[in-house]
Amino acid sequence: MDAAHEVVQRVPKWIALLLAAALSLPALAAGSILVFILTFGFFITPAILGGGRVPMVANALDLLINQFARWETAAALSTVLLVVTLACFAMSRWIGARGATS
């Protein structure tokens, strides 16, 4: 503990803040991915809590497929959802690989 205190005293504050941000970046990315996946994956929870007034992607897909029969719009929306999910996953893998090598 004394060594850490001495390092913090000798190093400028912005370097210590930069180091703390770099060390917490993988955890921040993992938490963001989990929240993102859970937000897009749930269908029942927004339907119950929002009462249909809160637009969520899963609810919009359900409406487009089952009630409006707009298959092309539902396909486009699900493709955008897939691309965004894969981009977030690739970014997570890139951050994880970058953190493992440094």
N, C-alpha and C positions, 0 to 999 in steps of 0.2 A: 504494500500500500504506500509505503514511503517513496518507493521508486516511481510509481505512477504520479504521485503528487509532485515530485521533483521534475519529472518530464513535463507536466502541465505548466509548471511555473517557468520553465526555460523556453518552451515553445510558444510562439505567438498564438493568440486565441483563435484566429481564423484557421490556422493549420489544425488545431485540435478539433474545431468544429467540422472541418473538411474530413478529417479522419473518422470522426463519429458518424458522419453522414455516409461515408463510403462503407463502413462496417455494417450499417443498418439497412443499406440498400437491398440486399437479398431478402431480408425479412419483410421489408415494405413491398417488394415486388410479389412475394409469395402471398402476402395478405391481400393485395389488390387482386391477384388472379383468383383467389378463393372467393372473394366477395363478388367479383364479376361473374364467375361461373354459377354461384348460388343465385344471383339476381336473375340471370337469364334462364336458369333451369327450373325454377319453381313456377308452377301454374296455379295451384290451389290457393296458396297463401295470399297473393295479390287479389285474387278473385274474392276471397272471403273478407280480407281487411279493407280493400278499397271499394268493395261493393260494385265493381265494374266501372267506377268513375275514374280510376287511376289507370292511364294507359301503360301497359307493360308489353314487352315483345311477345311473350307467350300468349297473353290474352288477345293481342292483335292478330296473331297467327290463327288462333282458334276462331275468332270472328271471321277472318278472311276465308277460311276453309269451310267451316261448318254452316255459317249463316249467309254470307254474301256470295259464296261460290266464286271467289276471285282467285283462282289458282295461280295465275301468272304473278299477281302482286304478292301472294303468300310465298311463292317460290323465290321471288326477288328478295323479299325481306329475310327469308331463311338463309339465302346465299350470303347476304350482307352480314347476318349474324355469324355464320360460319367463318367468313373471312376475318371478321373482327376478333373472334375467339382464337383462330389460328395465329393471327398476328400477335395477340397478347401472349399466347403460349410460346411463340418463337422468341419474343422479347424476353420472356422469363428464362428460357433456355440460354439465350445469349448472355443475360446478366449472370446466370448461374455459372456458365462456363468461364466468363470473364473473371468472376470472383474466385473460382477454383484455381486459376492460373496465377493470380497475383498474390 
